[in-house]
């Protein structure tokens, strides 16, 4: 007989080292990256890009508390970003007025404005979430869409609160200074954004480790069993919704200080769609996914839009491609790549990976050529697409054929490769 | 009286246009469980196809050809896109159609330009049919009414009186049984998807020149079509019909009322200077469908005539 006494059972808890590597190290890395960016003395363009990335990172992570963690698909998350941002904007103006007239707001530093945003977003989440969180799945998505349309329309209607078409503006260089930051120059705003990005990310990560965070995942996977265990799934959803609204409001507060303006546009369905794309393209199943998505999409938004008018089309195609072929998003792709690298990586796998990459690049090049030609053709300015010094004019046949052939060959190769992979391994 | 009659007529036409869009969406939704976010994009494609085809063949051929082209596009989307995503669940399908709406809008912008195209009412129908209270009533609106009613009758006949309709109705509720009986259910799904898209395309053909044909037309009508489907109830064409007319009348009546809150609630002491007092009923019109949607989902989740919650 084997003795199954308790002291002989293996210890299944993760080791201290494993815990450090998976829970603390990534956050330390993030802090290190945030601290080291100013050492490279980035230009103003890069600084404003970094600031935008920080804001979108917190926003996308807050969205993923809903989509990735609790399995709630929302089409109106920008409502909480916008309402939090408006709360911060009004607080900013209150601080400015208080610096002349005195009052409660004199002792409130501009640096802490995202807290006002958090409160505003969480309050909005608590009010709007009460009716909408009673339903899950597709009805929840529909309610969120309806509410987003309502709030955006109301934003244009209540001019004294939302400022109408031109929005409301403020001045961030008022009130008492924290950490010796006047928040005037962009470099100082960077520290503000970096601080709140790190704090927001760390807190949202900590949230996933709380009992509520774990319950949210359980509700996503099997709400019925959660009910059997004795918890109310709707209540869990509601609490997560409030937290997600709060962090979206935090991002809104960051945005208020960064741009010093908020317009009702920011409440609408368009930014809600963008944050959904960020979270999904980055990888909604992983905590770090939305971070990746925010970095990539914000970069695309600010830089690709200079190169190509059709960047939104590329974004849409990327999104559809991700849904069809890589539901894990960028984070999932990276992770599976890393896993393949760890386990049995011989010459054969290396060649296979190379073949995949080359055919994907061929397909991409073909699609890009076709799209760019089409854009120039429809503009009708007689402009030619000139990548790397080649001259591809849309009024000739040859460039279209090149694009078509490239796209077809690339996609065909990808198809062949994926079929081989299906039978081979 | 004058405003009431005009609002009734215009509301009826708008409501029937909405029904043409929502009937396909309801069928697709109740059959496959997919709320097709790109449905209004097919409506837009219908208008643009009719514009381009109309330049070569004239309006009357385009009226038939454009919906067929849109239906073919829908079939391709179902076969090579949606069917693949189906395995990943409803949320993935919803996201796929959401992405598709993005892509179609951008493609339309590239192909036809960012501004409205000059898709106009055919000259044969560009006259006033009769005079009502001293103002002319355009014949094209009556034509729209006729097409919508024709479609309504055709759809009703197809679904309730033919064998194909019987199979479709059976696949709505018992897809496994239908497939056991030897019918190719995926193909039925594809055909229904294509037919739904073709109906949306038809709505685009006759609605595109009545309203405006521009890249944002899908985005402006899409959410309202969802409202119709949700309010009408899952899987219920009758519900979708009632909801379409309801929203059509609601919006056209609201637009024709010019009173502001200050005038209506003056007995409560509401002044015309504040934000609330300045709101007019007409400016509330675009919000009404969404108020209806939120109330409906909260109070009666299965919709007006729906048989089950979704």
HADDOCK unambig.tbl for C-alpha pairs under 7 A between the chains (distance, minus, plus):
assign (segid A and resid 131 and name CA) (segid B and resid 298 and name CA) 6.65 0.50 0.50
assign (segid A and resid 143 and name CA) (segid B and resid 294 and name CA) 5.77 0.50 0.50
assign (segid A and resid 146 and name CA) (segid B and resid 290 and name CA) 5.02 0.50 0.50
assign (segid A and resid 146 and name CA) (segid B and resid 293 and name CA) 6.64 0.50 0.50
assign (segid A and resid 146 and name CA) (segid B and resid 294 and name CA) 6.43 0.50 0.50
assign (segid A and resid 150 and name CA) (segid B and resid 287 and name CA) 5.91 0.50 0.50
assign (segid A and resid 150 and name CA) (segid B and resid 290 and name CA) 6.45 0.50 0.50
assign (segid A and resid 153 and name CA) (segid B and resid 287 and name CA) 6.89 0.50 0.50
assign (segid A and resid 158 and name CA) (segid B and resid 275 and name CA) 5.55 0.50 0.50
assign (segid A and resid 159 and name CA) (segid B and resid 275 and name CA) 6.67 0.50 0.50
assign (segid A and resid 160 and name CA) (segid B and resid 275 and name CA) 6.86 0.50 0.50
assign (segid A and resid 312 and name CA) (segid B and resid 106 and name CA) 6.78 0.50 0.50
assign (segid A and resid 313 and name CA) (segid B and resid 103 and name CA) 5.49 0.50 0.50
assign (segid A and resid 313 and name CA) (segid B and resid 106 and name CA) 5.37 0.50 0.50
assign (segid A and resid 316 and name CA) (segid B and resid 99 and name CA) 5.57 0.50 0.50
assign (segid A and resid 316 and name CA) (segid B and resid 102 and name CA) 5.75 0.50 0.50
assign (segid A and resid 316 and name CA) (segid B and resid 103 and name CA) 5.19 0.50 0.50
assign (segid A and resid 317 and name CA) (segid B and resid 103 and name CA) 6.57 0.50 0.50
assign (segid A and resid 319 and name CA) (segid B and resid 99 and name CA) 6.30 0.50 0.50
assign (segid A and resid 320 and name CA) (segid B and resid 96 and name CA) 6.06 0.50 0.50
assign (segid A and resid 320 and name CA) (segid B and resid 99 and name CA) 5.78 0.50 0.50
assign (segid A and resid 323 and name CA) (segid B and resid 92 and name CA) 6.88 0.50 0.50
assign (segid A and resid 323 and name CA) (segid B and resid 96 and name CA) 6.53 0.50 0.50
assign (segid A and resid 324 and name CA) (segid B and resid 84 and name CA) 6.91 0.50 0.50
assign (segid A and resid 324 and name CA) (segid B and resid 85 and name CA) 6.12 0.50 0.50
assign (segid A and resid 374 and name CA) (segid B and resid 110 and name CA) 6.67 0.50 0.50
assign (segid A and resid 375 and name CA) (segid B and resid 110 and name CA) 5.44 0.50 0.50
assign (segid A and resid 378 and name CA) (segid B and resid 110 and name CA) 6.25 0.50 0.50
assign (segid A and resid 378 and name CA) (segid B and resid 111 and name CA) 6.02 0.50 0.50
assign (segid A and resid 378 and name CA) (segid B and resid 113 and name CA) 6.62 0.50 0.50
